[in-house]
Amino acid sequence: MRRPVKLAEITDEVLFGDVWERPGLSPCDRSLVTVSVLAALYRSEQLPYHLGVALENGRSVEELSEAITHLAVYAGWPNAMTATNQVKKLADERTRTQR
């Protein structure tokens, strides 16, 4: 049962500690790429977390929605609709908590 702990360690050290910190792209741009790929590949379990990160990194709900609309043609309508629903849910939650 040590594998999940090791995977979390690798995620923290390699993915977030190295890949996300590379200077070639801003965190904002990395978030847009990540959200787009997760939506395109229908990784709906990981998408909500990364949508939140994208907003924290400076992307707007409008930008995320536009990117998802754009990828619908290339990655499939169902994938884009699922991602759009998740963006809407996240935006609605953030609006409620800001009141």
Secondary structure, DSSP 8 states (H G I E B T S, - for coil): --HHHHHHHHIIIIIITTGGG-TTS-HHHHHHHHHHHHHHTT-TTTHHHHHHHHHHTT--HHHHHHHHHHHHHHH-HHHHHHHHHHHHHHHHHHHHHH-
